[in-house]
Amino acid sequence: MERIKPVGYLKTTKTGKAHISELIRRETGTKAGEGIPFVMNAKTVLLYDPNLNLQELLASIDVLKQDVKLRTTQKEPEKSEQR
């Protein structure tokens, strides 16, 4: 099974609110209190800089795809014990 090492986690409170880290705000070019746009599908959410045009966003997704590949590690299969 492949595992992906994340950059970090968004943690939610019991009421469903989340803290957006300074790293995410810096990467998206937003300040505290501003909205961060996102797109999503059934299994993925992408936060992005609202100042990107379509071509810049697509190029950024290509870079992100490569980053995910680099963060992926193979989990070694369980070794069966011999008796």
N, C-alpha and C positions, 0 to 999 in steps of 0.2 A: 504494500500500500504506500502511495506517495503522500508525503506530508509537506505542507507549505509553512515556512517560518514567517509569521506575520511581522510587520514593522511595529505593531502595537494593537491595542484593543480599545473599542469604544465600550465603556461600561455604563449600564443604565441603572437608575435607582428603582426602588419598588414602584414608584409612580410613573416609570417609563421615560424619565428625563435622562439625557446623556450629557456628559462633559466632553466638549470638543477641545482637544489639546492645542496648545500653542503651535505645535509642529503642523497640525492640519490647517490651522488658520493661516500660518505663514505660507505653506505650500499652495493654498487656494487663493492667497492674496486678499483675504477677508479679515476684518477686525471683529472684536467681541461685539455681539449684538447684531451683526450683519448676517444676512442669510447666505448659506452655502448651497449652491444648486447641486442637484443630483439627478441621476438617471438610474433606473433599475430594471431588472428582469426577475424571473422567478427565483434565481439563486445568487444574484450579484447586485451590489449597490456601488455606484461610482460617484464620488464627490469630485467636483472639479472647479477650477478657477473661472469665475463668471466672465472674465475678460478674454477667454480663448475663443477663437473662431472655429468653425467646423474642422478645417484642415489641421489646425494646431491640436485640437482635441483628439482627432484620429491618430495623429503622430504620437501624441502622449500615450494613447492606449497601446500603440505598438511597442513603445518603450516599456510600458507597464507589463505587457505580456512577456517580454524578455526578462524583466526583473522577477516575475513570478517563477519562470523556469529556473532561474538561478537560485531561488529560495526553496526549490523543491528538493527534498531528499527522499531516498528510498528507505523505507522502514524494513529492516531485515526480518525475514520470516522467523517465526518461533521455531527453535530447534527442539525436536521431540527427544524426550529423555529416554535413554535405553536402560532396561532393567535386566 
